[in-house]
Amino acid sequence: MNLDLKHRTILVTGAAQGLGLGIAQKLAGAGARLVLADCNPKVMDELANPVFAGSAIAVLNDLADPDAAHELMCSALAKMGRVDGLVNCAALSFHKPFLETTPAEFDQVVAINQRAPYFLSQEFAKALSEDTSDPCVVNIASVNAGIGNRNLTAYASTKGALLAMSRAMAVELAPRIRVAAISPGAVLTKYTQDLIAKGEIDVEHLFSRQLVKGFISVDEIGDLVVFLFGPSGRSVTGSNWIIDSGVTAQ
């Protein structure tokens, strides 16, 4: 399998920690140059990580800002010269009953999880160089788009929209740009561990719904992203890749 990304420059949002950072590290390990974007200043510290070895830049950017997509792409192009791939990974989630969610909370989760990927993908498509080979967008959705979970209605609605957007984009941007989505289940990150500590995730109940017991690793998602960007994934577009330990099979 050809996973060589040495000629790729890929922008990853939500890259300061968790899944976004893990994906960026996997892409760097395959030879890609990276634009690490996040609203968390910790993203700047990641440039010292040996895996990036001088082949990455970091951009502080708040995707809740209506102008964030344009500003982020301008910064990426100014510093790297080109962007060949995009990973929309940044996301906001909160556990709150449907009847208690406020308009302000809903608008914020939509701004980050739905509006930002839409317009950042638009900026990416507009900024492509003519000589870019096999440009690709990977949207990180969620298994919550396909199953119902309490206290996650606002979050789930944005991830469902992201899946619909991925399919429509793949059709509209073909054959120039490939678009794929990934819907992870329970990935073990620090955020997940914090939710467990707060009692918002019942691990025993979570595992009882799985065919493969246990948490999904960040590396598993990162490996799939590398495949989708690599030469071996050149025929993949318009699809949603579910890695959920078998939850949606039942």
C-alpha distance (Angstrom), angle and dihedral (degrees) to the residues before:
residue distance angle dihedral
M1 . . .
N2 3.79 . .
L3 3.82 109.5 .
D4 3.80 97.9 158.6
L5 3.82 110.8 138.7
K6 3.80 98.2 167.9
H7 3.80 92.4 125.0
R8 3.79 95.1 47.7
T9 3.81 130.0 100.9
I10 3.79 108.0 -167.0
L11 3.79 130.4 -173.1
V12 3.81 114.9 -146.4
T13 3.80 121.5 -170.5
G14 3.79 121.7 -154.1
A15 3.79 88.4 30.6
A16 3.80 100.1 145.3
Q17 3.79 94.9 86.8
G18 3.78 147.5 -20.0
L19 3.77 121.1 23.8
G20 3.80 95.4 -9.2
L21 3.79 92.3 54.7
G22 3.79 92.0 44.9
I23 3.80 91.2 51.9
A24 3.80 91.1 48.7
Q25 3.79 91.2 51.2
K26 3.80 91.7 51.3
L27 3.82 91.4 49.4
A28 3.80 90.7 49.2
G29 3.79 89.9 49.9
A30 3.81 88.1 56.6
G31 3.81 90.4 54.5
A32 3.81 102.6 -96.8
R33 3.78 124.7 142.1
L34 3.79 111.0 -126.1
V35 3.78 140.1 -145.4
L36 3.80 105.1 -160.5
A37 3.80 111.8 -158.0
D38 3.78 128.5 -174.8
C39 3.79 142.4 133.4
N40 3.80 88.9 -128.4
P41 3.84 113.1 91.5
K42 3.81 88.1 -141.1
V43 3.79 86.7 82.3
M44 3.81 88.5 75.3
D45 3.81 90.9 58.0
E46 3.80 91.2 57.2
L47 3.81 90.3 70.8
A48 3.81 86.6 77.5
N49 3.80 90.2 59.4
P50 3.84 107.8 112.9
V51 3.82 91.3 -136.6
F52 3.80 89.4 70.3
A53 3.84 92.2 45.9
G54 3.79 97.0 -175.4
S55 3.79 92.8 -48.1
A56 3.81 96.6 105.3
I57 3.76 140.6 65.9
A58 3.80 128.4 -160.5
V59 3.80 126.9 -139.4
L60 3.80 125.1 -167.7
N61 3.78 106.5 -139.8
D62 3.80 135.1 157.4
L63 3.78 107.7 -145.9
A64 3.80 91.1 -163.2
D65 3.82 87.1 73.8
P66 3.84 111.5 94.3
D67 3.82 90.4 -134.6
A68 3.80 94.6 45.9
A69 3.80 97.4 100.0
H70 3.80 94.7 53.8
E71 3.79 93.4 43.2
L72 3.80 93.1 47.9
M73 3.79 93.9 50.7
C74 3.81 91.5 46.6
S75 3.81 90.2 52.6
A76 3.79 92.3 47.5
L77 3.80 93.3 50.2
A78 3.79 93.3 44.8
K79 3.80 92.4 53.1
M80 3.82 102.1 33.8
G81 3.79 103.1 25.9
R82 3.79 94.1 -133.8
V83 3.81 143.4 23.7
D84 3.81 117.7 -147.8
G85 3.78 100.1 173.6
L86 3.79 141.1 25.8
V87 3.80 132.3 -155.1
N88 3.80 113.5 -167.0
C89 3.79 99.0 -159.0
A90 3.82 104.8 136.3
A91 3.79 110.7 109.8
L92 3.76 142.8 162.7
S93 3.78 121.5 -141.5
F94 3.76 133.9 173.9
H95 3.79 133.9 174.7
K96 3.79 109.3 -128.0
P97 3.80 134.5 135.3
F98 3.80 115.6 -96.6
L99 3.81 92.4 -121.4
E100 3.81 92.5 53.2
T101 3.82 99.7 47.1
T102 3.81 111.3 113.9
P103 3.81 126.6 -141.5
A104 3.81 89.7 -113.7
E105 3.81 92.1 54.3
F106 3.78 91.7 46.6
D107 3.81 92.7 48.7
Q108 3.80 91.4 50.9
V109 3.81 94.9 51.7
V110 3.81 90.4 46.6
A111 3.81 91.0 49.0
I112 3.79 93.7 54.9
N113 3.81 102.8 31.3
Q114 3.79 101.1 37.7
R115 3.81 114.5 12.0
A116 3.80 96.1 44.2
P117 3.85 95.8 52.6
Y118 3.81 89.9 46.2
F119 3.78 96.1 53.9
L120 3.79 96.3 34.3
S121 3.81 88.4 55.1
Q122 3.80 88.0 48.9
E123 3.81 91.1 51.9
F124 3.79 89.8 47.2
A125 3.81 92.6 52.8
K126 3.80 92.0 48.4
A127 3.81 93.3 48.4
L128 3.82 98.6 50.2
S129 3.77 116.7 126.8
E130 3.80 116.4 -125.8
D131 3.78 90.5 -120.9
T132 3.82 94.7 52.5
S133 3.78 108.8 123.9
D134 3.80 120.0 -144.0
P135 3.83 100.3 -15.9
C136 3.79 113.4 -159.5
V137 3.80 140.8 -169.7
V138 3.80 121.1 -156.6
N139 3.80 117.3 -166.5
I140 3.78 118.4 -161.4
A141 3.79 106.2 -141.7
S142 3.80 126.1 163.4
V143 3.76 142.6 -114.9
N144 3.81 84.7 -117.9
A145 3.80 87.7 77.1
G146 3.79 88.3 68.8
I147 3.80 104.0 35.6
G148 3.77 134.2 43.0
N149 3.80 121.3 -112.4
R150 3.76 127.8 173.6
N151 3.81 120.0 -105.9
L152 3.81 93.8 12.5
T153 3.81 102.4 87.2
A154 3.81 96.0 117.5
Y155 3.81 92.8 47.2
A156 3.82 93.6 43.8
S157 3.80 92.0 51.1
T158 3.80 91.6 57.2
K159 3.79 92.7 48.1
G160 3.79 90.7 50.6
A161 3.78 88.4 52.1
L162 3.81 89.8 49.6
L163 3.81 90.8 55.4
A164 3.80 92.0 49.9
M165 3.79 89.7 47.1
S166 3.81 91.5 50.9
R167 3.80 92.7 54.9
A168 3.80 93.7 46.0
M169 3.80 92.6 46.0
A170 3.79 91.3 50.7
V171 3.81 90.1 55.8
E172 3.78 96.3 42.8
L173 3.80 97.1 43.8
A174 3.82 96.2 43.7
P175 2.92 134.6 151.7
R176 3.81 93.8 14.2
I177 3.82 99.9 51.5
R178 3.79 130.5 31.0
V179 3.81 118.5 -145.1
A180 3.80 126.4 -167.3
A181 3.79 136.1 167.3
I182 3.78 132.2 -147.1
S183 3.80 121.6 -154.6
P184 3.80 110.0 -163.1
G185 3.76 124.1 -167.6
A186 3.81 121.6 -153.2
V187 3.81 105.3 -14.3
L188 3.79 116.2 -174.2
T189 3.80 108.1 -122.6
K190 3.79 133.2 141.5
Y191 3.80 87.9 -96.4
T192 3.80 89.8 56.1
Q193 3.79 90.8 48.6
D194 3.81 90.5 51.1
L195 3.81 90.9 52.2
I196 3.80 90.1 50.5
A197 3.80 90.2 50.8
K198 3.82 90.1 50.9
G199 3.79 91.3 50.8
E200 3.81 93.2 -116.3
I201 3.81 91.8 119.8
D202 3.80 120.2 51.5
V203 3.80 102.2 -154.3
E204 3.81 94.8 -166.1
H205 3.81 91.7 52.5
L206 3.80 91.2 43.8
F207 3.80 93.3 54.1
S208 3.82 91.8 44.9
R209 3.82 88.6 66.6
Q210 3.80 93.9 51.9
L211 3.78 130.3 90.3
V212 3.81 89.6 -157.4
K213 3.79 106.9 44.6
G214 3.78 119.1 -136.6
F215 3.76 141.5 42.5
I216 3.79 123.6 -55.5
S217 3.80 113.3 -116.9
V218 3.78 124.5 -124.8
D219 3.81 87.6 -125.4
E220 3.81 91.6 61.7
I221 3.80 91.2 57.7
G222 3.80 91.9 42.2
D223 3.79 92.4 52.9
L224 3.80 90.6 53.5
V225 3.80 91.4 50.5
V226 3.81 90.2 52.7
F227 3.81 89.9 51.7
L228 3.81 92.4 50.1
F229 3.79 92.1 52.8
G230 3.77 95.3 42.6
P231 3.81 130.2 86.1
S232 3.81 90.6 -98.7
G233 3.80 90.0 63.4
R234 3.79 97.1 51.2
S235 3.83 93.5 115.0
V236 3.79 94.7 49.7
T237 3.80 116.1 103.0
G238 3.80 138.0 131.4
S239 3.80 92.5 24.0
N240 3.79 135.1 121.6
W241 3.80 115.2 -140.4
I242 3.80 110.7 -152.4
I243 3.81 118.3 -156.2
D244 3.79 102.5 173.2
S245 3.81 108.1 130.1
G246 3.80 88.9 -105.0
V247 3.81 98.4 -60.6
T248 3.82 95.6 133.5
A249 3.82 93.2 44.9
Q250 3.81 90.1 75.7
